[in-house]
């Protein structure tokens, strides 16, 4: 049996870029994909509009954050 890496979403990069950077990509992409909590209404309905801009689909609040997450 071939050894299967637990690479998550960063697995598409294969063995390139080194282990650390792929781990970082996976962490970031996981945060980006998951629902984030709105600081205004507390609902997990944050949608990422653009880099650093997020919108809550619950209350409509626009939130600025860092590039991929609001925390
Ligand atoms: Zn909200």
PDB file of the backbone (N, CA, C, O) and the ligand in Angstrom, with CONECT records:
HET     ZN  A 101       1
ATOM      1  N   UNK A   1       0.828  -1.212   0.000  1.00  0.00           N
ATOM      2  CA  UNK A   1       0.000   0.000   0.000  1.00  0.00           C
ATOM      3  C   UNK A   1       0.862   1.261   0.000  1.00  0.00           C
ATOM      4  O   UNK A   1       1.845   1.373   0.732  1.00  0.00           O
ATOM      5  N   UNK A   2       0.464   2.183  -0.829  1.00  0.00           N
ATOM      6  CA  UNK A   2       1.216   3.437  -0.899  1.00  0.00           C
ATOM      7  C   UNK A   2       0.888   4.286   0.329  1.00  0.00           C
ATOM      8  O   UNK A   2      -0.213   4.234   0.878  1.00  0.00           O
ATOM      9  N   UNK A   3       1.841   5.032   0.717  1.00  0.00           N
ATOM     10  CA  UNK A   3       1.637   5.914   1.856  1.00  0.00           C
ATOM     11  C   UNK A   3       0.787   7.106   1.421  1.00  0.00           C
ATOM     12  O   UNK A   3       1.108   7.797   0.455  1.00  0.00           O
ATOM     13  N   UNK A   4      -0.279   7.325   2.139  1.00  0.00           N
ATOM     14  CA  UNK A   4      -1.154   8.439   1.791  1.00  0.00           C
ATOM     15  C   UNK A   4      -0.963   9.579   2.792  1.00  0.00           C
ATOM     16  O   UNK A   4      -1.111   9.406   4.002  1.00  0.00           O
ATOM     17  N   UNK A   5      -0.639  10.718   2.260  1.00  0.00           N
ATOM     18  CA  UNK A   5      -0.416  11.879   3.130  1.00  0.00           C
ATOM     19  C   UNK A   5      -1.749  12.510   3.519  1.00  0.00           C
ATOM     20  O   UNK A   5      -2.706  12.529   2.745  1.00  0.00           O
ATOM     21  N   UNK A   6      -1.775  13.006   4.700  1.00  0.00           N
ATOM     22  CA  UNK A   6      -2.944  13.792   5.112  1.00  0.00           C
ATOM     23  C   UNK A   6      -2.682  15.234   4.736  1.00  0.00           C
ATOM     24  O   UNK A   6      -2.246  16.040   5.557  1.00  0.00           O
ATOM     25  N   UNK A   7      -2.950  15.539   3.504  1.00  0.00           N
ATOM     26  CA  UNK A   7      -2.551  16.855   3.008  1.00  0.00           C
ATOM     27  C   UNK A   7      -3.693  17.859   2.990  1.00  0.00           C
ATOM     28  O   UNK A   7      -3.453  19.056   2.833  1.00  0.00           O
ATOM     29  N   UNK A   8      -4.920  17.403   3.146  1.00  0.00           N
ATOM     30  CA  UNK A   8      -6.050  18.322   3.131  1.00  0.00           C
ATOM     31  C   UNK A   8      -6.173  19.013   1.784  1.00  0.00           C
ATOM     32  O   UNK A   8      -5.861  18.426   0.747  1.00  0.00           O
ATOM     33  N   UNK A   9      -6.628  20.262   1.798  1.00  0.00           N
ATOM     34  CA  UNK A   9      -6.832  20.972   0.543  1.00  0.00           C
ATOM     35  C   UNK A   9      -5.516  21.352  -0.117  1.00  0.00           C
ATOM     36  O   UNK A   9      -5.487  21.657  -1.309  1.00  0.00           O
ATOM     37  N   UNK A  10      -4.440  21.337   0.637  1.00  0.00           N
ATOM     38  CA  UNK A  10      -3.135  21.686   0.075  1.00  0.00           C
ATOM     39  C   UNK A  10      -2.520  20.516  -0.668  1.00  0.00           C
ATOM     40  O   UNK A  10      -1.441  20.639  -1.248  1.00  0.00           O
ATOM     41  N   UNK A  11      -3.198  19.393  -0.652  1.00  0.00           N
ATOM     42  CA  UNK A  11      -2.688  18.200  -1.305  1.00  0.00           C
ATOM     43  C   UNK A  11      -2.489  18.353  -2.800  1.00  0.00           C
ATOM     44  O   UNK A  11      -1.715  17.616  -3.412  1.00  0.00           O
ATOM     45  N   UNK A  12      -3.186  19.306  -3.381  1.00  0.00           N
ATOM     46  CA  UNK A  12      -3.064  19.509  -4.825  1.00  0.00           C
ATOM     47  C   UNK A  12      -1.684  20.005  -5.220  1.00  0.00           C
ATOM     48  O   UNK A  12      -1.301  19.920  -6.387  1.00  0.00           O
ATOM     49  N   UNK A  13      -0.942  20.518  -4.264  1.00  0.00           N
ATOM     50  CA  UNK A  13       0.402  20.984  -4.570  1.00  0.00           C
ATOM     51  C   UNK A  13       1.416  19.838  -4.610  1.00  0.00           C
ATOM     52  O   UNK A  13       2.568  20.028  -4.999  1.00  0.00           O
ATOM     53  N   UNK A  14       0.978  18.670  -4.210  1.00  0.00           N
ATOM     54  CA  UNK A  14       1.893  17.533  -4.235  1.00  0.00           C
ATOM     55  C   UNK A  14       3.105  17.774  -3.369  1.00  0.00           C
ATOM     56  O   UNK A  14       2.995  18.373  -2.299  1.00  0.00           O
ATOM     57  N   UNK A  15       4.245  17.324  -3.807  1.00  0.00           N
ATOM     58  CA  UNK A  15       5.435  17.468  -2.967  1.00  0.00           C
ATOM     59  C   UNK A  15       6.122  18.816  -3.137  1.00  0.00           C
ATOM     60  O   UNK A  15       7.202  19.033  -2.587  1.00  0.00           O
ATOM     61  N   UNK A  16       5.518  19.710  -3.880  1.00  0.00           N
ATOM     62  CA  UNK A  16       6.178  20.993  -4.125  1.00  0.00           C
ATOM     63  C   UNK A  16       6.059  21.944  -2.943  1.00  0.00           C
ATOM     64  O   UNK A  16       5.251  21.731  -2.039  1.00  0.00           O
ATOM     65  N   UNK A  17       6.838  22.951  -2.961  1.00  0.00           N
ATOM     66  CA  UNK A  17       6.793  24.102  -2.050  1.00  0.00           C
ATOM     67  C   UNK A  17       7.200  23.798  -0.615  1.00  0.00           C
ATOM     68  O   UNK A  17       7.301  24.717   0.198  1.00  0.00           O
ATOM     69  N   UNK A  18       7.431  22.566  -0.291  1.00  0.00           N
ATOM     70  CA  UNK A  18       7.885  22.288   1.078  1.00  0.00           C
ATOM     71  C   UNK A  18       6.731  22.040   2.030  1.00  0.00           C
ATOM     72  O   UNK A  18       5.591  22.422   1.766  1.00  0.00           O
ATOM     73  N   UNK A  19       7.039  21.412   3.106  1.00  0.00           N
ATOM     74  CA  UNK A  19       6.022  20.951   4.036  1.00  0.00           C
ATOM     75  C   UNK A  19       5.381  22.097   4.807  1.00  0.00           C
ATOM     76  O   UNK A  19       4.168  22.116   5.014  1.00  0.00           O
ATOM     77  N   UNK A  20       6.193  23.036   5.224  1.00  0.00           N
ATOM     78  CA  UNK A  20       5.679  24.123   6.055  1.00  0.00           C
ATOM     79  C   UNK A  20       4.685  24.985   5.299  1.00  0.00           C
ATOM     80  O   UNK A  20       3.623  25.328   5.818  1.00  0.00           O
ATOM     81  N   UNK A  21       5.038  25.334   4.064  1.00  0.00           N
ATOM     82  CA  UNK A  21       4.172  26.229   3.303  1.00  0.00           C
ATOM     83  C   UNK A  21       2.862  25.542   2.958  1.00  0.00           C
ATOM     84  O   UNK A  21       1.817  26.189   2.891  1.00  0.00           O
ATOM     85  N   UNK A  22       2.913  24.233   2.739  1.00  0.00           N
ATOM     86  CA  UNK A  22       1.673  23.527   2.434  1.00  0.00           C
ATOM     87  C   UNK A  22       0.772  23.431   3.669  1.00  0.00           C
ATOM     88  O   UNK A  22      -0.455  23.482   3.581  1.00  0.00           O
ATOM     89  N   UNK A  23       1.423  23.293   4.802  1.00  0.00           N
ATOM     90  CA  UNK A  23       0.650  23.263   6.040  1.00  0.00           C
ATOM     91  C   UNK A  23      -0.058  24.595   6.239  1.00  0.00           C
ATOM     92  O   UNK A  23      -1.205  24.640   6.684  1.00  0.00           O
ATOM     93  N   UNK A  24       0.629  25.667   5.909  1.00  0.00           N
ATOM     94  CA  UNK A  24       0.081  27.003   6.063  1.00  0.00           C
ATOM     95  C   UNK A  24      -1.106  27.196   5.115  1.00  0.00           C
ATOM     96  O   UNK A  24      -2.138  27.743   5.504  1.00  0.00           O
ATOM     97  N   UNK A  25      -0.952  26.754   3.902  1.00  0.00           N
ATOM     98  CA  UNK A  25      -2.030  26.842   2.917  1.00  0.00           C
ATOM     99  C   UNK A  25      -3.261  26.103   3.408  1.00  0.00           C
ATOM    100  O   UNK A  25      -4.386  26.591   3.293  1.00  0.00           O
ATOM    101  N   UNK A  26      -3.033  24.931   3.950  1.00  0.00           N
ATOM    102  CA  UNK A  26      -4.166  24.136   4.432  1.00  0.00           C
ATOM    103  C   UNK A  26      -4.885  24.844   5.574  1.00  0.00           C
ATOM    104  O   UNK A  26      -6.115  24.865   5.634  1.00  0.00           O
ATOM    105  N   UNK A  27      -4.107  25.415   6.469  1.00  0.00           N
ATOM    106  CA  UNK A  27      -4.707  26.114   7.607  1.00  0.00           C
ATOM    107  C   UNK A  27      -5.532  27.303   7.146  1.00  0.00           C
ATOM    108  O   UNK A  27      -6.652  27.517   7.611  1.00  0.00           O
ATOM    109  N   UNK A  28      -4.973  28.062   6.238  1.00  0.00           N
ATOM    110  CA  UNK A  28      -5.652  29.252   5.729  1.00  0.00           C
ATOM    111  C   UNK A  28      -6.905  28.865   4.958  1.00  0.00           C
ATOM    112  O   UNK A  28      -7.961  29.474   5.132  1.00  0.00           O
ATOM    113  N   UNK A  29      -6.787  27.852   4.106  1.00  0.00           N
ATOM    114  CA  UNK A  29      -7.933  27.480   3.287  1.00  0.00           C
ATOM    115  C   UNK A  29      -9.055  26.871   4.112  1.00  0.00           C
ATOM    116  O   UNK A  29     -10.229  26.992   3.764  1.00  0.00           O
ATOM    117  N   UNK A  30      -8.700  26.241   5.164  1.00  0.00           N
ATOM    118  CA  UNK A  30      -9.702  25.676   6.050  1.00  0.00           C
ATOM    119  C   UNK A  30     -10.497  26.800   6.720  1.00  0.00           C
ATOM    120  O   UNK A  30     -11.721  26.735   6.833  1.00  0.00           O
ATOM    121  N   UNK A  31      -9.778  27.818   7.153  1.00  0.00           N
ATOM    122  CA  UNK A  31     -10.421  28.958   7.800  1.00  0.00           C
ATOM    123  C   UNK A  31     -11.293  29.717   6.811  1.00  0.00           C
ATOM    124  O   UNK A  31     -12.365  30.218   7.152  1.00  0.00           O
ATOM    125  N   UNK A  32     -10.808  29.788   5.585  1.00  0.00           N
ATOM    126  CA  UNK A  32     -11.513  30.526   4.550  1.00  0.00           C
ATOM    127  C   UNK A  32     -12.825  29.832   4.184  1.00  0.00           C
ATOM    128  O   UNK A  32     -13.839  30.483   3.934  1.00  0.00           O
ATOM    129  N   UNK A  33     -12.786  28.542   4.159  1.00  0.00           N
ATOM    130  CA  UNK A  33     -13.923  27.741   3.760  1.00  0.00           C
ATOM    131  C   UNK A  33     -14.996  27.675   4.845  1.00  0.00           C
ATOM    132  O   UNK A  33     -16.194  27.718   4.563  1.00  0.00           O
ATOM    133  N   UNK A  34     -14.537  27.572   6.084  1.00  0.00           N
ATOM    134  CA  UNK A  34     -15.472  27.403   7.186  1.00  0.00           C
ATOM    135  C   UNK A  34     -16.272  28.654   7.451  1.00  0.00           C
ATOM    136  O   UNK A  34     -15.865  29.762   7.101  1.00  0.00           O
ATOM    137  N   UNK A  35     -17.401  28.462   8.069  1.00  0.00           N
ATOM    138  CA  UNK A  35     -18.234  29.601   8.417  1.00  0.00           C
ATOM    139  C   UNK A  35     -17.586  30.382   9.559  1.00  0.00           C
ATOM    140  O   UNK A  35     -17.080  29.812  10.526  1.00  0.00           O
ATOM    141  N   UNK A  36     -17.621  31.661   9.417  1.00  0.00           N
ATOM    142  CA  UNK A  36     -17.050  32.501  10.452  1.00  0.00           C
ATOM    143  C   UNK A  36     -18.154  33.258  11.180  1.00  0.00           C
ATOM    144  O   UNK A  36     -19.211  33.548  10.620  1.00  0.00           O
ATOM    145  N   UNK A  37     -17.882  33.564  12.425  1.00  0.00           N
ATOM    146  CA  UNK A  37     -18.904  34.190  13.245  1.00  0.00           C
ATOM    147  C   UNK A  37     -18.936  35.695  13.040  1.00  0.00           C
ATOM    148  O   UNK A  37     -17.901  36.363  13.046  1.00  0.00           O
ATOM    149  N   UNK A  38     -20.126  36.208  12.860  1.00  0.00           N
ATOM    150  CA  UNK A  38     -20.300  37.646  12.688  1.00  0.00           C
ATOM    151  C   UNK A  38     -20.148  38.341  14.043  1.00  0.00           C
ATOM    152  O   UNK A  38     -20.807  37.959  15.010  1.00  0.00           O
ATOM    153  N   UNK A  39     -19.288  39.354  14.118  1.00  0.00           N
ATOM    154  CA  UNK A  39     -19.119  40.070  15.394  1.00  0.00           C
ATOM    155  C   UNK A  39     -20.305  40.971  15.708  1.00  0.00           C
ATOM    156  O   UNK A  39     -20.430  41.473  16.825  1.00  0.00           O
ATOM    157  N   UNK A  40     -21.158  41.174  14.743  1.00  0.00           N
ATOM    158  CA  UNK A  40     -22.315  42.052  14.913  1.00  0.00           C
ATOM    159  C   UNK A  40     -23.536  41.285  15.446  1.00  0.00           C
ATOM    160  O   UNK A  40     -24.156  41.700  16.425  1.00  0.00           O
ATOM    161  N   UNK A  41     -23.871  40.179  14.800  1.00  0.00           N
ATOM    162  CA  UNK A  41     -25.072  39.449  15.206  1.00  0.00           C
ATOM    163  C   UNK A  41     -24.765  38.054  15.749  1.00  0.00           C
ATOM    164  O   UNK A  41     -25.656  37.388  16.275  1.00  0.00           O
ATOM    165  N   UNK A  42     -23.537  37.617  15.627  1.00  0.00           N
ATOM    166  CA  UNK A  42     -23.143  36.340  16.201  1.00  0.00           C
ATOM    167  C   UNK A  42     -23.465  35.127  15.349  1.00  0.00           C
ATOM    168  O   UNK A  42     -23.167  33.996  15.734  1.00  0.00           O
ATOM    169  N   UNK A  43     -24.072  35.355  14.196  1.00  0.00           N
ATOM    170  CA  UNK A  43     -24.414  34.238  13.321  1.00  0.00           C
ATOM    171  C   UNK A  43     -23.201  33.809  12.487  1.00  0.00           C
ATOM    172  O   UNK A  43     -22.321  34.611  12.175  1.00  0.00           O
ATOM    173  N   UNK A  44     -23.186  32.556  12.149  1.00  0.00           N
ATOM    174  CA  UNK A  44     -22.078  32.049  11.325  1.00  0.00           C
ATOM    175  C   UNK A  44     -22.460  32.156   9.850  1.00  0.00           C
ATOM    176  O   UNK A  44     -22.599  31.154   9.149  1.00  0.00           O
ATOM    177  N   UNK A  45     -22.621  33.374   9.411  1.00  0.00           N
ATOM    178  CA  UNK A  45     -23.052  33.560   8.024  1.00  0.00           C
ATOM    179  C   UNK A  45     -22.153  34.529   7.291  1.00  0.00           C
ATOM    180  O   UNK A  45     -22.604  35.289   6.434  1.00  0.00           O
ATOM    181  N   UNK A  46     -20.896  34.500   7.628  1.00  0.00           N
ATOM    182  CA  UNK A  46     -19.954  35.409   6.991  1.00  0.00           C
ATOM    183  C   UNK A  46     -19.541  34.874   5.631  1.00  0.00           C
ATOM    184  O   UNK A  46     -19.147  33.717   5.481  1.00  0.00           O
ATOM    185  N   UNK A  47     -19.645  35.746   4.659  1.00  0.00           N
ATOM    186  CA  UNK A  47     -19.210  35.386   3.320  1.00  0.00           C
ATOM    187  C   UNK A  47     -18.058  36.297   2.937  1.00  0.00           C
ATOM    188  O   UNK A  47     -18.100  37.501   3.190  1.00  0.00           O
ATOM    189  N   UNK A  48     -17.045  35.732   2.337  1.00  0.00           N
ATOM    190  CA  UNK A  48     -15.902  36.548   1.936  1.00  0.00           C
ATOM    191  C   UNK A  48     -16.190  37.171   0.581  1.00  0.00           C
ATOM    192  O   UNK A  48     -16.391  36.465  -0.407  1.00  0.00           O
ATOM    193  N   UNK A  49     -16.209  38.499   0.538  1.00  0.00           N
ATOM    194  CA  UNK A  49     -16.498  39.199  -0.710  1.00  0.00           C
ATOM    195  C   UNK A  49     -15.241  39.384  -1.541  1.00  0.00           C
ATOM    196  O   UNK A  49     -15.226  39.128  -2.745  1.00  0.00           O
ATOM    197  N   UNK A  50     -14.210  39.824  -0.888  1.00  0.00           N
ATOM    198  CA  UNK A  50     -12.941  40.078  -1.561  1.00  0.00           C
ATOM    199  C   UNK A  50     -11.857  39.966  -0.503  1.00  0.00           C
ATOM    200  O   UNK A  50     -12.120  39.650   0.657  1.00  0.00           O
ATOM    201  N   UNK A  51     -10.658  40.229  -0.925  1.00  0.00           N
ATOM    202  CA  UNK A  51      -9.559  40.134   0.032  1.00  0.00           C
ATOM    203  C   UNK A  51      -9.764  41.148   1.152  1.00  0.00           C
ATOM    204  O   UNK A  51      -9.762  42.356   0.915  1.00  0.00           O
ATOM    205  N   UNK A  52      -9.938  40.658   2.344  1.00  0.00           N
ATOM    206  CA  UNK A  52     -10.068  41.541   3.493  1.00  0.00           C
ATOM    207  C   UNK A  52     -11.464  42.106   3.709  1.00  0.00           C
ATOM    208  O   UNK A  52     -11.678  42.868   4.652  1.00  0.00           O
ATOM    209  N   UNK A  53     -12.416  41.749   2.858  1.00  0.00           N
ATOM    210  CA  UNK A  53     -13.775  42.265   3.028  1.00  0.00           C
ATOM    211  C   UNK A  53     -14.747  41.095   3.172  1.00  0.00           C
ATOM    212  O   UNK A  53     -14.771  40.183   2.346  1.00  0.00           O
ATOM    213  N   UNK A  54     -15.544  41.140   4.233  1.00  0.00           N
ATOM    214  CA  UNK A  54     -16.480  40.065   4.511  1.00  0.00           C
ATOM    215  C   UNK A  54     -17.864  40.656   4.713  1.00  0.00           C
ATOM    216  O   UNK A  54     -18.011  41.782   5.188  1.00  0.00           O
ATOM    217  N   UNK A  55     -18.864  39.889   4.350  1.00  0.00           N
ATOM    218  CA  UNK A  55     -20.223  40.350   4.555  1.00  0.00           C
ATOM    219  C   UNK A  55     -21.009  39.290   5.303  1.00  0.00           C
ATOM    220  O   UNK A  55     -20.882  38.094   5.039  1.00  0.00           O
ATOM    221  N   UNK A  56     -21.818  39.747   6.234  1.00  0.00           N
ATOM    222  CA  UNK A  56     -22.672  38.836   6.976  1.00  0.00           C
ATOM    223  C   UNK A  56     -23.999  38.704   6.251  1.00  0.00           C
ATOM    224  O   UNK A  56     -24.645  39.701   5.931  1.00  0.00           O
ATOM    225  N   UNK A  57     -24.398  37.469   5.995  1.00  0.00           N
ATOM    226  CA  UNK A  57     -25.668  37.259   5.308  1.00  0.00           C
ATOM    227  C   UNK A  57     -26.833  37.257   6.289  1.00  0.00           C
ATOM    228  O   UNK A  57     -27.996  37.202   5.888  1.00  0.00           O
ATOM    229  N   UNK A  58     -26.517  37.315   7.540  1.00  0.00           N
ATOM    230  CA  UNK A  58     -27.568  37.369   8.548  1.00  0.00           C
ATOM    231  C   UNK A  58     -28.054  38.785   8.766  1.00  0.00           C
ATOM    232  O   UNK A  58     -29.256  39.050   8.737  1.00  0.00           O
ATOM    233  N   UNK A  59     -27.112  39.702   8.986  1.00  0.00           N
ATOM    234  CA  UNK A  59     -27.497  41.071   9.320  1.00  0.00           C
ATOM    235  C   UNK A  59     -27.021  42.085   8.285  1.00  0.00           C
ATOM    236  O   UNK A  59     -27.355  43.267   8.374  1.00  0.00           O
ATOM    237  N   UNK A  60     -26.252  41.635   7.315  1.00  0.00           N
ATOM    238  CA  UNK A  60     -25.830  42.529   6.251  1.00  0.00           C
ATOM    239  C   UNK A  60     -24.614  43.383   6.565  1.00  0.00           C
ATOM    240  O   UNK A  60     -24.223  44.230   5.762  1.00  0.00           O
ATOM    241  N   UNK A  61     -24.019  43.166   7.723  1.00  0.00           N
ATOM    242  CA  UNK A  61     -22.870  43.973   8.111  1.00  0.00           C
ATOM    243  C   UNK A  61     -21.663  43.650   7.236  1.00  0.00           C
ATOM    244  O   UNK A  61     -21.398  42.495   6.905  1.00  0.00           O
ATOM    245  N   UNK A  62     -20.950  44.697   6.879  1.00  0.00           N
ATOM    246  CA  UNK A  62     -19.704  44.498   6.139  1.00  0.00           C
ATOM    247  C   UNK A  62     -18.539  44.595   7.131  1.00  0.00           C
ATOM    248  O   UNK A  62     -18.445  45.537   7.918  1.00  0.00           O
ATOM    249  N   UNK A  63     -17.692  43.630   7.071  1.00  0.00           N
ATOM    250  CA  UNK A  63     -16.596  43.551   8.025  1.00  0.00           C
ATOM    251  C   UNK A  63     -15.276  43.492   7.278  1.00  0.00           C
ATOM    252  O   UNK A  63     -15.135  42.773   6.289  1.00  0.00           O
ATOM    253  N   UNK A  64     -14.337  44.241   7.757  1.00  0.00           N
ATOM    254  CA  UNK A  64     -12.999  44.122   7.175  1.00  0.00           C
ATOM    255  C   UNK A  64     -12.150  43.270   8.091  1.00  0.00           C
ATOM    256  O   UNK A  64     -12.278  43.319   9.314  1.00  0.00           O
ATOM    257  N   UNK A  65     -11.305  42.510   7.495  1.00  0.00           N
ATOM    258  CA  UNK A  65     -10.435  41.638   8.276  1.00  0.00           C
ATOM    259  C   UNK A  65      -9.114  41.504   7.570  1.00  0.00           C
ATOM    260  O   UNK A  65      -8.760  42.339   6.739  1.00  0.00           O
ATOM    261  N   UNK A  66      -8.383  40.463   7.892  1.00  0.00           N
ATOM    262  CA  UNK A  66      -7.183  40.225   7.109  1.00  0.00           C
ATOM    263  C   UNK A  66      -7.595  39.495   5.831  1.00  0.00           C
ATOM    264  O   UNK A  66      -8.787  39.333   5.568  1.00  0.00           O
ATOM    265  N   UNK A  67      -6.650  39.069   5.062  1.00  0.00           N
ATOM    266  CA  UNK A  67      -6.946  38.603   3.711  1.00  0.00           C
ATOM    267  C   UNK A  67      -7.930  37.423   3.670  1.00  0.00           C
ATOM    268  O   UNK A  67      -8.730  37.323   2.740  1.00  0.00           O
ATOM    269  N   UNK A  68      -7.877  36.556   4.638  1.00  0.00           N
ATOM    270  CA  UNK A  68      -8.655  35.323   4.502  1.00  0.00           C
ATOM    271  C   UNK A  68      -9.631  35.063   5.649  1.00  0.00           C
ATOM    272  O   UNK A  68     -10.597  34.318   5.487  1.00  0.00           O
ATOM    273  N   UNK A  69      -9.384  35.663   6.783  1.00  0.00           N
ATOM    274  CA  UNK A  69     -10.289  35.450   7.914  1.00  0.00           C
ATOM    275  C   UNK A  69     -10.556  36.775   8.595  1.00  0.00           C
ATOM    276  O   UNK A  69      -9.857  37.760   8.356  1.00  0.00           O
ATOM    277  N   UNK A  70     -11.569  36.798   9.444  1.00  0.00           N
ATOM    278  CA  UNK A  70     -11.861  38.052  10.127  1.00  0.00           C
ATOM    279  C   UNK A  70     -11.214  38.115  11.491  1.00  0.00           C
ATOM    280  O   UNK A  70     -11.308  39.130  12.182  1.00  0.00           O
ATOM    281  N   UNK A  71     -10.554  37.032  11.884  1.00  0.00           N
ATOM    282  CA  UNK A  71      -9.917  37.059  13.190  1.00  0.00           C
ATOM    283  C   UNK A  71      -8.417  37.227  13.079  1.00  0.00           C
ATOM    284  O   UNK A  71      -7.723  37.270  14.095  1.00  0.00           O
TER     285      UNK A  71
HETATM  286 ZN    ZN A 101     -24.226  39.449  11.259  1.00  0.00          ZN
END
